Amino acid sequence: MKSKILKMAGITLLVLISFFLTAPWLFKGKIISLVKAQIHRDLRAHVNFSGTNISWFRHFPRLAIGLDSIQVICVGEFQGDTLVTAKQFEITFDIRDLISARNIRIYSVTLNEPRFHVMVHPNGHVIWNSLRPDGDTDKKRDTSAKAFTWELQQYAIHNGYLDYQDERRNIQVTVVNLEQEGRGDFSSDRFTLKTKTTADAVHLSYEGTIPYQVTAKTHIDMDFRVNNKTHTWSFNTDQVSFNEMKLHADGFFQWINDSSYNMNIQYKVPSTNFKNVLSLLPSFYRKDFASMEVNGQVHFNGFIKGKYDESQFPAYHTSLHVVNGYIKYPDLPVPVENIRLGLQVDNRDGIADHKMIHISEAHAEIYHDTLDMHLLVKNPQTKPFIDFALVGKLDLANISQCIKLEPGTRWSGLLIADIHAKGKIPGTEKQKKDPFTSWGDFELSDFLYSSNAYPGGITLQELIMSFNPKNVLIQDLKGTCFKTHLDATGSLNNFFDFALGNKPLNASIDVKADELNLRDWIRTDRDSSATAAARSSTPFIVPGNMDFTIHAEAGKLHFDNLDLQNISGNLVISDQTVQLHHVKANGLDGDIALEGTYSTLESREHPEIALNYEVKKLDIQKTFYAFNTIRKIMPVAKFMAGNLNAHMSLNGRLQEDMTADLPTLQGEGDVELVAGSLKDFGPMDKLAQSLDIVELRNILLRDVNAKFSFKSGTVLVSPFPVHAKDIDLEIGGTHGFDQSLDYDVRLNVPRSRLGNKGRMFVKNVVTQAADKGIPVTLADAVSMNVKMGGTITSPDLRTDMDSVVNHAETDLKKEVNDFVNAKLDSAKQQLHHPPAPAKKQLFVQTAYKSKTQLKAKKISKSAHKSRVHSKTKKKKSSGNYTTSLKREKSTVSNIHKHSF
């Protein structure tokens, strides 16, 4: 009995173990179907995952199912944007819910290595709102199917990454290596949610009136009091830290709908240690922050209160005061002393134009130098008001003596500033009240900045700027950048409006340079770990905050294989586009004129170009090797010598290395070659060989004009004549950027130049004409067509000798017609002046005709005698004349008929 009990217990245990081990696989298909159905019902998006992973053991006794490599891709307004990807999305539930008829209750959610991409469009629409199903979706749902219900008790995010971009307010937040866990009974009306959050880095960037960036390592332990009925989360904590700064925060956050929130949050710094606040500045925090000697007192507090939605931003206030600040690195000789700062940022109602930034005082001393500044900005969007002053002197060499810079970075030079501005910044209309005033000077002398990215350094021997209510005058700028010596003057016409971030900087500048290597200037990927020679090129990005008009002159310009001298022209830079006007230069032994545009407005990776060239007397060989585009459009230039005049217009895109994206190019132009030569050109060499015409191997060219157009990698050349000594050619057709050929060449060749093959054809023409009783005098030249295919390096030629035959036939027909007309005229003349009998020889100008095509019948002897008799017979009356003339016509007609 005992053994039976043990046996049954063992069997039962084995069955249970087998069930637990096999249940995930038994129900796998059913679970996947339910997951897909729930996704389809609840999300208006494309949701993809590569597979599933089911386990008893990760969250025993609950069953865990993981969706591997999951992607959520938006539709609608955010079509194609990926909201989230994750290595795995995992949920847990009770298997009894799966077996029974109850809905499946979700108890926990875990995201492993998620990547969130959150966007807010300028119109205020938020990306996650696009996930909501259409309004009528609920009516179509199958409520009879099992559904998931949320009885969430915990959630977790491991190694997450968040990218948040608010295009309305120019705010970007990036969170790196996010770890977050939360526990609480989400199904209750009221509960406490305990959370822990860490992030290796939180980057906050704001491009507003006064741009700023903050990067901080973050740690937050916070308990939320959650009221699910009002959707309100309240909190009160001292466990918030950013780098070394700790905050006390309390208040609430309320969800109204997917795009509207209400909040009232206060924060302050419990500590008064200046070093804690200083840790928010990356330049200090990354460089031996722990060993820095920092003194001073700080007060920092603020609030954010009100509603946040598509049209409204909460009111906010931030106040920061620093007194008696002192900073010194232990291994640097110079401290920054007597730091005083009073900063207040206010907005009473959240309206962007009601923002006020007030720096009541900013003071610092470095060695024997001092800098003082104050700033007040109000109504930055409509009628900006500014009260600003910067006064002081600073030896820039002392910066590296008091602050740790990036390796290889060096500053030097003397800065002297005495700048003042006050009033409403002038707009398009004239200011009658509160006139804007500005005065002062800014001088920078013997300035040098160098780094690993700029190993050659940027130097300014002198920069002198003077301020007045109208503009800022650049009285003198002399300096060197990338080995180019610059000399500039000009004016900045809206400096303060630009400084407040409202408009692009408008400027008019005259600049002169001695020698410019354009490749150095357009290189933007200045990786400090790479040498200048090893850096790859990327497109020059035209700044979007510039509205410049520049008159530029340069003695020399180098760009890859192109060398130019005496460059001058006007540049207009606006809307991320450079416009080139009246650009002139000498180079390639000739003159170049250029108009056009270069733009990165539509694409930064593939800039758009539209150029119009006018060149005179350019050396063909130098031009071929200087321009990659010419090597594709005009490959024959490689085998030509001489100088050319040309006009060409083109548009298209550039690649990332600033070379032309050839398939996108299209344009047209014309080329004039006054004098030159064509030698060692494979297709012509092969033609010369096939026709036994040596003169085609080295053609002297004179007064050649050709028009061309190109699109989608194919160049179309309109037929144009070429005179090579006593040989005439007409050339036209197409070739590809891939060097393929499809040309028709028509030649008119003297008989003396023909080879053996051509002479045999001509002999056949003479023989067949003589058989008709027609003496033949040959033309001096014959015509033929040549089909030129293949490629430049491997041409394929087809000589159309049948065209020679066709021309011979035409010539013979013409000469016979002339003979008929001559005989008719002769018959008429005999009515009045009968000529003495005489033999008349017929000369027919002809080219070559083959035997196979000349199929004329021989004229019978009787017909010939009748024709001669008719010619010598007297006409005694008008009736006899008519009869004789008709007979003559009939006879000649027969000759014509039987000859062709």
NUDO-897021 format. One record per residue (C-alpha): residue in one letter; x, y, z. Coordinates in steps of 0.05 Angstrom, whole numbers, padded with zeros to 5 digits, always signed. Each point is the difference from the previous one (the first is absolute). Layout:
REM NUDO-897021
AXYZ...
This chain:
REM NUDO-897021
M+00000+00000+00000K+00055+00047+00019S+00037-00015-00064K-00064+00014-00040I-00008+00067+00034L+00072+00018-00014K-00008-00023-00071M-00062+00041-00012A+00032+00060+00034G+00060-00007-00045I-00044-00006-00062T-00040+00062+00022L+00064+00038+00014L+00028-00021-00068V-00064+00022-00034L+00002+00067+00035I+00074+00010-00016S-00014-00020-00073F-00058+00049-00003F+00041+00057+00029L+00057-00015-00048T-00043-00007-00062A-00056+00050+00015P+00037+00060-00031W+00008-00037-00065L-00070-00029+00002F-00030+00069+00006K+00051+00038-00041G-00043+00005-00063K-00059+00023+00040I+00040+00052+00038I+00030+00029-00064S-00069+00005-00031L-00026+00038+00060V+00060+00047+00001K-00008+00016-00074A-00075+00011+00008Q+00010+00047+00059I+00053+00040-00038H-00046+00006-00060R-00057+00024+00044D+00038+00049+00044L+00053+00030-00045R-00004+00039-00066A+00071-00017-00021H+00043-00053-00034V+00024-00046+00055N+00053-00052-00019F+00038-00051+00041S+00047-00055-00022G-00022-00055+00048T-00025-00018+00069N+00032-00026+00063I-00043-00036+00053S+00025-00019+00069W-00026-00024+00067F+00063+00016+00038R+00015+00074-00010H-00061+00021+00041F-00025-00066+00031P-00055-00017+00015R-00025+00047-00055L+00012-00013-00073A+00043+00049-00038I-00004+00012-00074G+00051+00043-00036L-00006+00031-00069D+00070+00003-00031S+00026+00058-00042I-00065+00038+00004Q-00012+00063-00042V-00058+00050+00004I-00003+00042-00064C-00050+00057-00006V-00051+00012-00055G-00039+00062-00018E+00033+00067+00013F+00064-00033+00026Q+00001-00052-00055G+00064-00041+00001D+00026+00028+00066T+00021-00053+00050L-00027+00015+00069V+00035-00056+00037T+00044-00060-00013A+00021-00050+00053K+00042-00062+00005Q-00058-00032+00038F-00068+00020+00026E-00022-00046+00056I-00067-00009+00037T-00020-00048+00055F-00068-00030+00015D-00032-00059+00036I-00007-00062-00044R-00067-00014+00034D-00029+00060-00037L+00022-00033-00065I-00032-00066+00017S-00064+00030+00028A-00048+00045-00036R+00023+00063+00037N+00038+00057-00031I+00075-00005+00005R+00025+00047+00055I+00068+00033-00011Y+00040+00006+00065S+00067+00027-00023V+00033+00031-00061T+00075+00001-00016L+00036+00035-00057N+00071-00022-00015E+00044+00048-00039P-00056+00044-00025R+00012+00060-00046F-00053+00054+00005H-00006+00054-00052V-00051+00053+00021M-00017+00059-00045V-00043+00062+00007H-00013+00034-00067P-00001+00076-00006N-00076-00005-00003G+00000-00031+00069H-00020-00070-00022V+00035-00054+00041I+00023-00065-00030W-00033-00047+00050N-00069+00030-00016S+00006-00033-00069L-00003-00068+00035R-00073+00009+00020P-00048-00040-00043D-00052+00037-00041G-00063+00020+00036D-00043-00055-00031T+00049-00055+00016D-00035-00019+00065K-00064-00015-00038K+00037-00051-00043R+00033-00037+00057D-00017-00073+00013T-00018+00005+00074S-00010-00075+00003A+00074-00013-00008K+00044-00005+00061A+00036+00065+00016F+00057+00021+00044T-00016+00043+00061W+00050+00039+00040E+00008-00016+00073L+00071+00027-00001Q+00041-00008+00063Q+00069+00016-00025Y+00038+00023-00062A+00073+00006-00020I+00043+00033-00054H+00071-00025-00008N+00055+00034-00040G-00048+00048-00033Y+00012+00058-00047L-00047+00059-00009D+00002+00054-00053Y-00052+00055+00011Q-00006+00057-00051D-00049+00057+00009E+00003+00039-00065R-00049+00053+00026R+00046+00024+00055N+00068-00023-00027I+00011-00047+00058Q+00037-00066-00005V+00010-00050+00056T+00043-00062-00007V+00004-00053+00055V+00056-00052-00003N-00002-00068+00036L-00066+00010+00035E-00016-00048+00056Q-00068+00006+00033E-00042-00044+00044G-00069+00012+00031R-00044-00039+00047G-00072+00011+00020D-00071-00024-00010F-00021+00037-00063S-00069-00031+00003S-00017+00037+00065D-00033+00069+00000R+00052+00024+00049F+00069-00030+00010T+00073+00017+00011L+00048-00010-00057K+00072-00010+00021T+00050+00016-00055K+00075-00001-00010T+00032+00034-00060T+00071+00007-00023A+00032+00025-00064D+00073+00005-00019A-00014+00065-00036V-00059+00047-00011H+00014+00052-00054L-00045+00060-00002S+00007+00049-00058Y-00040+00064-00009E+00008+00044-00062G-00038+00061+00023T+00012+00073+00017I+00061-00020+00040P+00020-00071-00021Y+00025-00047+00053Q+00021-00072+00007V+00004-00043+00063T+00026-00071+00007A-00008-00037+00065K+00005-00069+00030T-00068-00010+00033H-00027-00039+00060I-00072+00005+00025D-00034-00039+00055M-00072+00023+00004D-00066-00025+00029F-00062+00024-00036R-00068+00003+00032V-00044-00020-00058N-00074+00017-00006N-00028-00038-00060K-00067+00035+00004T+00030+00069-00012H+00063-00027-00036T+00044+00039+00048W+00069-00019+00024S+00025+00037+00061F+00070-00003+00029N+00047+00029+00052T+00073-00021+00000D+00072+00020+00015Q+00028-00057-00042V+00011+00035-00066S+00071+00012-00023F+00033+00025-00064N+00074-00012+00003E+00019+00028+00069M-00060+00045+00007K-00058-00025+00043L-00070+00028-00005H-00061+00000+00044A-00062-00006-00042D-00074-00003+00017G-00066+00011-00035F-00045-00039-00048F-00007-00019-00072Q-00069-00013-00030W-00019-00034-00065I-00059+00033-00035N+00005-00034-00068D+00054-00025-00046S+00022+00071-00018S-00020+00040+00062Y+00030-00001+00069N-00005+00041+00063M+00056+00010+00051N+00025+00038+00060I+00072-00017+00017Q+00047+00037+00047Y+00074-00013+00006K+00059+00027+00038V+00072-00018+00019P+00005-00017+00073S+00075+00010+00000T+00034+00068-00009N+00065-00030-00026F+00020+00033-00066K+00037-00063-00022N-00065-00040-00004V-00030+00049-00050L+00066+00005-00038S-00004-00074-00015L-00055+00014-00051L+00052+00033-00045P+00032-00057-00040S+00065+00038-00012F+00012-00001+00075Y-00032-00066+00020R+00040-00042-00049K+00068+00027+00020D+00024-00024+00069F-00063+00027+00033A+00012-00037+00065S+00068+00032+00011M-00023+00072-00016E+00001+00052+00055V-00068+00036-00003N-00027+00050+00048G-00061+00045+00001Q-00073+00002+00018V-00057-00014-00046H-00076+00006+00002F-00040-00037-00053N-00075-00009-00002G-00059+00004-00047F-00068-00028-00021I-00039-00021-00061K-00075+00007+00005G-00059-00005-00047K-00026-00036-00061Y+00041-00031-00055D-00033-00015-00067E+00007+00015-00075S-00011+00075+00010Q+00021+00013+00071F+00062-00006+00043P+00001+00004+00077A+00023+00062+00036Y+00070-00007+00030H+00052+00034+00043T+00073-00015+00012S+00047+00038+00045L+00075-00011+00008H+00046+00043+00043V+00075-00012+00012V+00043+00042+00046N+00074-00004+00017G+00012-00055-00050Y+00070-00029-00007I+00026-00056-00046K+00069-00029-00004Y+00029-00065-00027P+00056-00028+00044D+00048-00006-00060L-00015+00068-00032P+00032+00064+00024V-00056+00051-00010P-00068+00000+00036V-00066+00031-00021E-00018+00047+00057N-00055+00045+00026I-00053-00033-00042R-00068+00034+00007L-00062-00019-00038G-00072+00020+00005L-00046-00035-00050Q-00075+00000-00004V-00044-00030-00054D-00075+00014+00004N-00062-00012-00040R-00065+00018+00035D-00048-00037-00046G+00040-00046-00045I-00008+00043-00062A+00067-00001-00035D+00002+00074-00013H-00010+00015+00075K+00066-00031+00018M+00049+00043+00038I+00074-00015+00011H+00036+00044+00049I+00074-00007+00017S+00006+00055+00051E+00073-00013+00010A+00055-00044-00028H+00071+00012+00024A+00064-00041-00001E+00074+00014+00011I+00056-00040-00032Y+00069+00020+00023H+00001+00076-00010D-00057+00002-00050T-00074+00011+00013L-00064-00009-00040D-00068+00031+00018M-00066-00010-00035H-00074+00013+00011L-00058-00019-00045L-00075+00011-00001V-00043-00029-00056K-00076+00008-00005N-00051-00017-00054P+00050-00037-00043Q-00049-00019-00056T-00040+00063-00014K+00037+00063+00023P+00064-00023+00032F+00027+00045+00054I+00072-00005+00022D+00043+00032+00052F+00070-00027-00008A+00071+00018+00018L+00067-00037-00004V+00061+00035+00028G+00068-00029+00015K+00067-00025-00022L+00025-00071-00005D+00065-00032-00019L-00025-00063-00034A+00064-00037+00015N-00023-00002+00073I-00059-00043-00018S+00044-00061-00006Q+00032+00020+00066C-00065-00003+00039I-00046-00048-00038K+00017-00069-00027L-00011-00003-00074E-00003-00058-00049P+00068-00030-00016G+00035+00040-00054T-00043+00062+00010R+00034+00067+00006W-00024+00072+00008S+00038+00065-00001G-00012+00073-00016L-00025+00063+00033L-00074+00016+00003I-00025+00070+00018A-00074+00014+00002D-00043+00060+00016I-00068-00013-00031H-00068+00029+00019A-00070-00007-00029K-00068+00020+00026G-00071+00007-00027K-00048-00035-00046I+00037-00031-00057P-00020+00036-00065G-00046-00037-00047T-00022+00020-00070E-00037+00060+00027K+00035+00059+00032Q+00001+00005+00075K-00030+00064+00027K-00005-00022+00072D+00054-00036+00039P+00054+00012-00052F+00053-00053-00005T+00071+00021+00018S+00065-00037-00007W+00072+00021+00006G+00068-00026+00017D+00058-00040-00028F+00025-00071-00002E+00073-00015-00014L+00037-00066-00007S+00074+00000-00015D+00053-00055-00009F-00055-00052+00006L+00016-00074-00009Y-00045-00061+00007S+00026-00069-00016S-00024-00071+00015N+00005-00070-00027A-00056+00017-00048Y+00037+00064-00022P+00073-00018+00007G+00021+00058-00044G-00038+00047+00045I-00043+00061-00012T+00035+00066+00010L-00023+00072+00000Q+00053+00053-00001E-00054+00051+00011L-00075+00004+00006I-00032+00068+00013M-00076+00007+00004S-00039+00063+00019F-00073+00001+00021N-00052+00052-00018P-00077+00001+00000K-00002-00019-00074N+00050-00057-00004V+00066-00029+00022L+00058+00021-00044I+00057-00048-00013Q+00053+00053-00008D+00058-00047-00009L+00011-00075+00000K+00067-00030-00016G+00013-00073+00012T+00019-00068-00024C-00042-00064-00004F+00021-00065-00034K+00063+00036-00025T-00043+00052-00034H+00015+00073+00016L-00065+00040+00005D-00015+00074+00001A-00072+00021+00010T-00045+00060+00014G-00075+00006+00003S-00061+00007+00044L-00046-00044+00042N-00068+00032-00010N-00043-00035+00052F+00050-00025+00051F-00045+00004+00062D-00061-00027-00036F+00043-00059-00021A+00028-00008+00070L-00070-00007+00028G-00013-00056-00049N-00055+00032-00040K+00031+00010-00068P+00060-00024-00041L+00060+00046+00005N-00001+00050-00056A+00068+00024-00022S+00037+00033-00058I+00073-00018-00004D+00059+00014-00047V+00054-00053+00008K+00067-00011-00034A+00042-00063+00004D+00068-00016-00027E-00005-00076-00012L-00058-00045+00015N-00002-00076+00003L-00074-00013-00006R+00004-00073+00022D+00025+00022+00068W-00057+00049+00009I-00056-00047-00018R+00025-00058+00042T-00045-00005+00061D+00015-00068+00031R+00059+00025+00040D+00010-00061+00044S+00052+00017+00052S+00027-00070-00004A+00016+00004-00074T+00053+00038-00038A-00017+00050-00053A+00024-00045-00055A-00043-00058+00023R-00064+00038+00010S-00055-00015-00050S-00040+00056-00029T-00073+00014+00013P-00044+00053-00031F+00006+00072+00022I-00064+00015+00039V-00026+00070-00015P-00021+00031+00067G-00074+00015+00005N+00009+00061+00045M+00039+00043-00051D-00023+00053-00048F+00067+00023-00028T+00019+00039-00061I+00074-00009-00013H+00046+00030-00053A+00061-00045-00002E+00066+00003-00034A+00056-00051+00003G+00068-00004-00033K-00001-00076-00007L-00049-00056+00011H+00015-00075+00002F-00053-00054-00002D+00026-00070-00014N+00030+00004-00071L-00025+00070-00013D+00044+00061+00008L-00029+00069-00012Q+00028+00071+00006N-00030+00069+00007I-00067-00023+00026S-00054+00051+00013G-00075-00002+00009N-00060+00010+00045L-00030-00051+00047V-00069+00004+00031I-00010-00049+00058S-00072-00009+00024D-00051-00056+00011Q+00056-00051+00004T+00019+00018-00072V+00062+00033-00030Q-00014+00041-00062L+00059+00016-00046H-00003+00063-00041H+00050+00027-00051V+00055-00048+00022K+00060+00007-00045A+00069-00033+00001N+00060-00016-00042G+00022-00071-00006L+00014-00059-00045D+00033+00050-00047G-00066+00037-00010D-00056+00040+00031I-00058-00028+00040A-00066+00034+00018L-00050-00034+00047E-00070+00011+00026G-00041-00049+00042T-00023-00026+00067Y+00021-00051+00052S-00052-00021+00051T-00007-00047+00060L-00071+00022+00014E-00032-00064-00026S+00056-00048+00018R+00062+00008+00041E+00030-00066-00024H-00012+00015-00075P+00003+00075-00014E-00035+00027-00061I+00039+00039-00053A-00021+00042-00060L+00058+00030-00038N+00011+00040-00064Y+00070+00001-00029E+00029+00045-00054V+00073-00016-00017K+00048+00028-00052K+00066-00028-00027L+00005-00056+00051D+00053-00052-00011I-00037-00064-00017Q+00048-00048+00034K+00003+00041+00065T-00075+00008+00001F-00010-00075-00010Y+00043-00018+00060A-00026+00057+00044F-00074-00018-00002N-00028-00069+00013T-00065+00022-00032I+00035+00019-00065R+00032-00069-00002K-00070-00030-00002I-00034+00051-00045M+00057+00008-00050P+00044-00062+00004V+00029+00013-00070A+00037+00060+00030K+00052-00048+00028F+00025-00010-00072M-00005+00072-00022A+00050+00057+00002G-00014+00074-00008N-00044+00053+00033L-00075+00006+00002N-00056+00048+00014A-00062-00029+00032H-00065+00014+00035M-00033-00051+00046S-00058+00000+00049L-00013-00058+00046N-00039-00018+00063G-00001-00060+00045R+00026-00024+00067L+00067-00012+00033Q+00022-00061+00039E+00026+00000+00071D+00072+00011-00025M-00022+00062-00040T+00007-00035-00067A-00057+00000-00050D-00055-00051+00008L+00004-00017-00074P-00070-00033-00010T-00033+00064+00025L+00037+00048-00047Q-00036+00031-00058G+00015+00060-00044E+00022+00025-00068G+00054+00041-00033D+00042+00012-00061V+00075-00005-00015E+00042+00039-00049L+00069-00025-00020V+00037+00053-00039A+00061-00042-00013G+00025-00067+00026S+00010-00073-00015L-00028-00069+00014K+00051-00055+00007D+00002-00072+00026F-00076-00002+00006G-00017-00074-00004P-00065+00004-00040M+00032+00045-00053D+00062-00043-00003K-00043-00060-00013L-00038+00037-00054A+00065+00021-00033Q+00023-00072+00000S-00064-00027-00030L-00001+00052-00056D+00075+00002-00012I-00002+00076+00013V+00062+00019+00040E-00022+00073+00007L-00055-00021+00049R+00051-00021+00052N+00023+00071+00014I-00053+00052-00019L+00016+00074+00001L-00063+00036+00024R-00020+00071-00016D-00064+00040+00012V-00038-00059+00030N-00067+00017+00034A-00042-00051+00036K-00063+00003+00042F-00015-00051+00053S-00049-00018+00056F+00003-00052+00055K-00048-00035+00047S-00002-00065+00040G+00072-00016-00018T-00008+00008-00075V+00029+00056-00043L-00034+00018-00066V+00045+00036-00051S-00035+00034-00058P+00032-00014-00069F+00058+00047-00014P+00049+00005-00058V+00075-00012+00004H+00048+00017-00056A+00064-00042+00002K+00043+00022-00058D-00039-00023-00062I-00045-00048+00040D-00068+00026+00024L-00035-00033+00059E-00067+00011+00033I-00003-00030+00071G-00060-00008+00046G-00030-00049+00050T+00002-00018+00074H+00050-00026+00050G-00009-00020+00073F+00036+00020+00063D+00020-00074-00001Q+00041+00014-00064S-00049-00036-00046L-00007+00026-00072D-00058+00006-00049Y+00022+00048-00056D-00013+00009-00074V+00059+00027-00041R-00011+00023-00072L+00063+00006-00041N+00014+00033-00067V+00067-00030-00022P+00042+00016-00062R+00009-00062-00045S+00075+00008+00009R-00009-00014+00075L-00040-00064-00010G+00030-00067+00015N-00003-00062-00044K-00071-00017+00021G-00027+00067-00020R+00036+00001-00067M-00030-00068-00018F-00071+00027+00011V+00014+00061-00044K+00028-00045-00055N-00065-00040-00002V-00040+00065-00008V+00042+00021-00060T-00006-00068-00032Q-00075-00004+00007A-00011+00070-00026A+00044-00015-00061D-00043-00061-00015K-00059+00048-00009G+00038+00038-00053I+00011+00059+00047P+00071+00026+00006V+00013+00016+00074T+00042+00055+00032L+00009-00016+00075A-00013+00052+00055D+00060+00021+00040A-00029-00026+00067V-00045-00055+00026S-00047+00002+00060M-00012-00053+00052N-00031-00010+00069V+00033-00032+00060K-00037-00027+00062M+00044+00007+00061G-00018-00042+00061G+00033-00038+00057T+00041+00042+00048I+00057+00049-00006T+00051-00053+00019S-00034-00055-00040P-00036+00032-00059D-00045-00038-00049L-00003+00030-00070R-00047-00018-00058T+00017+00033-00067D-00063+00010-00042M+00029-00009-00071D-00071-00008-00028S-00009+00074+00011V+00055+00011-00052V-00040-00042-00050N-00063+00038+00015H+00035+00066-00014A+00028-00028-00065E-00070-00020-00022T-00027+00068+00015D+00056+00034-00038L-00010-00045-00061K-00075+00013-00002K+00013+00074+00002E+00050-00003-00057V-00048-00040-00044N-00055+00050+00014D+00048+00055-00019F+00016-00039-00064V-00075-00005-00018N-00012+00073+00012A+00061+00018-00042K-00026-00041-00059L-00068+00033+00004D+00032+00068-00002S+00043-00023-00059A-00062-00023-00038K-00032+00067+00009Q+00061+00036-00025Q+00002-00042-00063L-00067+00030-00022H+00035+00065-00015H+00074-00016-00004P+00011-00072-00019P+00069-00019+00026A+00052-00038-00039P+00001-00073+00019A+00049-00011+00057K+00015-00050+00053K-00013+00023+00072Q+00031-00032+00061L-00038-00004+00066F+00038+00011+00065V-00036-00025+00063Q+00024+00023+00068T-00007-00059+00045A+00021-00033+00063Y+00006-00074+00013K-00057-00051-00014S+00002-00075+00011K-00016-00053-00052T-00055-00029+00042Q-00038+00065+00000L+00012+00021-00073K-00050-00043-00037A-00011+00042-00062K-00016-00036-00066K+00043+00010-00062I-00027+00046-00054S-00016-00039-00065K+00038+00018-00063S-00064+00013-00039A-00023+00050+00051H+00067+00033-00003K-00001+00006-00076S-00071+00027+00002R+00023+00053+00050V+00059+00021-00045H-00043+00002-00063S-00050+00043+00036K+00054+00050+00021T+00025+00012-00072K-00067+00002-00038K-00023+00068-00028K-00065+00031+00025K-00039+00032-00058S-00065+00019+00033S-00030+00012+00068G-00036-00067-00005N+00066-00035-00014Y+00032+00036+00060T-00053-00025+00047T+00006-00071-00024S+00075+00002+00005L-00001+00030+00070K-00048-00052+00026R+00043-00055-00030E+00062+00031+00034K-00035+00002+00067S-00021-00072-00006T+00069-00023-00018V+00034+00035+00058S-00054-00022+00047N+00015-00071-00019I+00074+00010+00014H-00018+00028+00068K-00049-00056+00014H+00046-00056-00019S+00060+00030+00035F-00030+00005+00070
